[in-house]
């Protein structure tokens, strides 16, 4: 019997694996994705088998795309979770984040989490980006034109810069960790770092968790979690099977405790599936208060062949537009132009009929622009993507259907692909880089927005009537059961959430006492 089984190996699961192992607990991490070494990552995102996670087609990559009625979600898969595919960016949210949502009255979160943010930054090797590339310099010009030059700054990122391509002994943990190599500024962070410069979770938290005795079982998916005893007071049975085979026998193990850490989509899909049968005492708030960071992802394709938008790290800078709004320039590495197949011109029109009419007219009104875009050989080299994020709050609800989980609008305005400020900024940026705007076809045709930062669904509350977990991440009504991933985030951070997930998980693990041997 294990002391804890952790389902998922992302920012929450990896923290739990290390801290519980350090306290003497016997830990098993179950991850549906694969192990990746630097040489295993694809050279470009045209290598779909190595980049996308579509196990039904035998695609076992790190990037997962999920399509819902109200939103399209980008997420990560593999040992290390989202750290394999994310853009390394680790900002701390503004004060409003800690005072909103269902968790607001449970603690003084800003001061409570401060030491855990510092611990997370240290563990992830966070530093200020020293290398501004072409898109960052264009962003600086955008800030000047918006009259907010002082609101432009480099990002704080989990990257080892050092000397490009030079391998050195562990620079972070007094020689106890793995070696690292200097960043080459190739821009390919989000297809997987092939240069061993990105501080992914398998090189820090999970690396040391294994040293402390934690086991990691990759390529397996948990199907069910059954309490032994009414409330899990005698432990749990965890049933799982291979995630990379069409057929396979389910296996069962026992554990004294369970930590759900499969990300919002992984954790919600599992808990909503088993709630009625295996975990009927779960709060009826399960699936509520799902947030999207009020995001927009807008491509900007430059016609200036002298520009190289791939130079730098995935996200090298950030502009604070106002107290609620941040934007970042996102890049892919040379040759990673797969997204061009899924993009259409950006049309700023909420009414579906007028929008489709404008789209039909586009080839006639902007024929030469379309030809120029089609003729671009290296789409990534001439494309910079604006990531627009806001702290303004609205929520969705995830619920179970015969076909899996689905969304419906809950509080506030439903997510939209037509945020006026985002489109206005994108058009200004397009002029600066001498190009045009492109978005995913799902946005232009259906109006469904895209997010890389889905949060909530198992939020904190004062009681089981208000949330799924308490302020220490413990699931109401069950013993030794916690949730440590994006689904626990109980308000809208308005910035990239990986650091916050790490910090809250660090705090949760501090509330668990060492094992009594």
Buried (B, 14 or more C-beta within 10 A) or exposed (E): EBBBBBBBBBBBBBBBBBBBBBBBBBBBBBBBBBEBEBEBBBBBBBBBEBBBBBBEEEBBBBBBBBEBEBBBBBBBBBBBBBBBBBBBBBBBBBEBBBEBBBBBEBBEBBEBBEEBBBBBBEBBBBBEBEBBBBBBBBBBBBBEEBEBEEBBBBBBBBBBBBEBEEEEEBBBBEEEBBEBBBBBBBBBBBBBBBBBBBBBBBBBBBBBBBEBEBBBBBBBBBBBBBBBEEEBEEBBBBBBBBBBEEEEEEEEBBBBBBBBBBBBBBBBBBBBBBBEEBBEBBBEBBBBBBBBBBBBBBBBBBBEEEBBBBBBBBBBBBBBBEEBBBBBBBBBBBBBBBBBEEBBBBBBBEEEEEBBEBBEEBEEEBEEBBEBBEEBEBBBBBBBBBBBBBBBBBBBBBBBEEEEBBBBBBEEEBBBBBBEBBBEBBBEBBEBBBBBBBBBBBBBBBBBBBBBBBBBBBBBBEEBEBBBBBBBBBBBBBBBBBBBBBBBBBBBBBBBBBBBBBBBBBBBBBEBEEEEE
